[in-house]
Amino acid sequence: MPTYRNDTHHTITVGELNDIKPGDTFETYLNFDDSELTKTANTPYLNPTIAEVALTSTGVGDDQEVALNTSTNELEIVNFSLIEVTMFWENTANTPGTIIGKGSATVPYVESFNNINRKASKLIFQFAGVVGANEFYVKQRK
């Protein structure tokens, strides 16, 4: 999303941004179609993805952990494998675990979680069988 400049001769308010003085520039993730503003750059670009981790496992007993970024607000778990996976928040003693269903090579099982906001620092995944490359992903978003 772009960077704008106030090309007027007076202080303006744009969206939730107050007191933009003449000649001031500001970055935002919002797009504006405002005659009082001059777009000076297309950046910063919006990218809500914080991290995307691909996991593999040799099966039972080969648990995998994913550290959660403190900025993570949304999680998306994508399973293309034919294996059921159990996900635990923080510790495997935190039962019951969340079952991530089986997917297929063309249609994944997808589980989403919102409003994470520092409520957990890691996830632990237990696999019921072998999960290969490009079959299981954990996506973290702002």
C-alpha positions as CSV (number, residue, x, y, z in Angstrom):
1,M,0.0,0.0,0.0
2,P,1.2,3.5,-0.7
3,T,2.9,6.6,0.6
4,Y,1.1,9.9,0.2
5,R,2.0,13.6,0.5
6,N,-0.3,16.4,1.6
7,D,-0.1,18.9,-1.3
8,T,-2.6,21.4,0.1
9,H,-1.9,24.6,2.0
10,H,-3.7,23.4,5.1
11,T,-3.6,20.6,7.7
12,I,-5.9,17.7,6.8
13,T,-7.3,14.5,8.3
14,V,-7.3,11.4,6.2
15,G,-9.1,8.4,7.5
16,E,-7.9,7.9,11.1
17,L,-4.7,10.0,10.5
18,N,-5.0,13.4,12.1
19,D,-3.0,16.6,11.6
20,I,-1.2,15.9,8.3
21,K,0.5,19.2,7.7
22,P,1.1,20.7,4.2
23,G,4.1,18.9,2.6
24,D,4.0,16.0,5.2
25,T,4.3,12.5,3.8
26,F,2.8,9.4,5.5
27,E,2.8,5.6,4.9
28,T,-0.3,3.6,5.3
29,Y,-1.7,0.2,4.3
30,L,-4.9,2.0,3.1
31,N,-5.5,3.2,-0.4
32,F,-7.0,6.7,-0.8
33,D,-8.5,8.4,-3.8
34,D,-8.3,11.9,-2.5
35,S,-7.6,15.0,-4.5
36,E,-5.7,16.6,-1.6
37,L,-3.1,13.8,-1.6
38,T,-0.3,12.9,-4.0
39,K,0.7,9.3,-4.1
40,T,4.5,9.3,-3.9
41,A,5.2,5.5,-3.7
42,N,3.4,2.2,-3.9
43,T,5.1,1.1,-0.7
44,P,4.7,-0.1,2.0
45,Y,3.1,-3.2,0.6
46,L,0.6,-5.1,2.7
47,N,1.8,-8.5,3.7
48,P,-0.2,-10.1,6.5
49,T,1.9,-13.3,6.4
50,I,4.4,-13.5,9.2
51,A,5.7,-17.0,8.6
52,E,4.8,-20.1,6.7
53,V,6.4,-23.4,7.9
54,A,6.3,-26.7,6.1
55,L,6.5,-29.7,8.4
56,T,7.5,-33.3,7.7
57,S,7.4,-36.3,10.0
58,T,8.6,-39.9,10.0
59,G,5.4,-40.7,11.9
60,V,4.4,-41.6,15.5
61,G,7.0,-40.4,18.0
62,D,8.4,-37.7,15.6
63,D,6.6,-34.7,17.1
64,Q,7.2,-31.3,15.5
65,E,7.1,-27.9,17.2
66,V,6.4,-24.5,15.7
67,A,7.2,-21.3,17.6
68,L,4.5,-18.6,17.3
69,N,5.6,-15.1,16.6
70,T,4.2,-12.7,19.2
71,S,2.5,-10.7,16.3
72,T,0.5,-13.8,15.2
73,N,-3.2,-13.1,15.2
74,E,-4.4,-15.8,12.8
75,L,-3.3,-19.3,12.1
76,E,-4.1,-21.5,9.2
77,I,-3.1,-25.2,9.3
78,V,-3.1,-26.9,5.9
79,N,-2.9,-30.7,5.6
80,F,-2.6,-32.3,2.1
81,S,-1.5,-35.6,3.7
82,L,-3.7,-38.7,4.2
83,I,-2.6,-38.7,7.8
84,E,-4.5,-37.3,10.8
85,V,-2.5,-34.9,13.0
86,T,-3.1,-33.8,16.5
87,M,-2.1,-30.3,17.5
88,F,-1.4,-29.1,21.0
89,W,-1.2,-25.6,22.3
90,E,2.0,-25.1,24.4
91,N,2.4,-28.7,25.7
92,T,1.2,-32.2,24.9
93,A,-0.2,-32.3,28.4
94,N,-2.7,-29.7,27.3
95,T,-5.5,-32.1,26.4
96,P,-7.5,-32.7,24.4
97,G,-5.5,-31.8,21.4
98,T,-7.0,-30.4,18.3
99,I,-7.5,-32.9,15.5
100,I,-6.3,-31.7,12.1
101,G,-8.2,-34.0,9.7
102,K,-6.8,-35.8,6.7
103,G,-6.5,-34.1,3.4
104,S,-5.7,-35.3,-0.1
105,A,-3.1,-34.4,-2.7
106,T,-5.6,-32.1,-4.4
107,V,-8.0,-31.0,-1.6
108,P,-6.4,-30.1,1.7
109,Y,-8.0,-30.2,5.1
110,V,-7.7,-26.6,6.4
111,E,-8.2,-25.5,10.0
112,S,-8.1,-21.8,11.0
113,F,-7.8,-20.0,14.3
114,N,-8.3,-16.3,15.0
115,N,-7.5,-13.9,17.8
116,I,-4.3,-15.7,18.9
117,N,-2.6,-12.5,20.1
118,R,0.2,-13.9,22.3
119,K,-2.1,-16.5,23.9
120,A,0.3,-19.2,22.9
121,S,4.0,-19.3,22.2
122,K,4.2,-22.7,20.4
123,L,2.3,-25.5,18.8
124,I,3.2,-29.2,19.0
125,F,2.1,-31.6,16.2
126,Q,1.8,-35.3,16.6
127,F,1.5,-37.3,13.4
128,A,-0.3,-40.6,13.1
129,G,2.0,-41.6,10.2
130,V,4.6,-40.3,7.7
131,V,4.0,-36.8,6.3
132,G,6.3,-35.9,3.4
133,A,7.5,-32.6,1.9
134,N,4.8,-30.2,0.7
135,E,2.0,-31.9,2.6
136,F,1.6,-30.0,5.9
137,Y,1.9,-26.2,6.5
138,V,1.4,-23.8,9.4
139,K,0.7,-20.3,8.3
140,Q,1.0,-17.4,10.7
141,R,-0.7,-14.0,9.9
142,K,-1.0,-10.6,11.5
